[in-house]
Structure formats: structure tokens, C-alpha cells
Amino acid sequence: MALGHQQNRLPLPGTVVAQNVAGGQFTTTTGNNGRFRLSLPTGSYRLTGHSPQVMADGQQELCSAAGTVHVTRRRPVHDIWVVCSIP
């Protein structure tokens, strides 16, 4: 998970949630380096996250991946960024 724009990112600790179309949720934490790993069943997921370092009006801001993540049995998915945009 990171703070910033596509080309300029600052890694953040926090939480990442993957939610499938049926509403199932899978949660993991990120380290200070912003990296995370999730083992997910085959399907499509929307990834969101939050970090205690990104606050607005006393609440953690919602961060998100650019698009839907598609998981298959045959191929792991790498380089997924959950980004907290800077207003």
C-alpha cells in the first residue's frame, strides 16, 4: 500500500481488504514497506485499504487499487498497488 500518485509512491503500513462479488472478504496487514500477500480463491476482487498515517477529519481515508484483480489457479498475481491518493 502506498501514498501518492502512480509515479511517486511512499510505502505505508496498514490494512488491505480483498472483497469478491459474493461479498466475501479477505484481510491482511502491510508492513512498514507497504508490501502485502494474500492467498485468495479463484475469482475477481476489489482491493481497498487504509493506513493510520492517512487521516482526514479524524478518520482513516479509504485507499483503493486501480481496478478489479482477477485471480486464477494457474498464475499468481503480482504488482498490485493499493494507493491512497493525496488531495
Secondary structure, DSSP 8 states (H G I E B T S, - for coil): -EEE-SSSEEE--EEEEEEETT--EEEEEE-TT--------SEEEEEEEE-TTSEETTEE--EEESS-EEE-SS-------EEE---
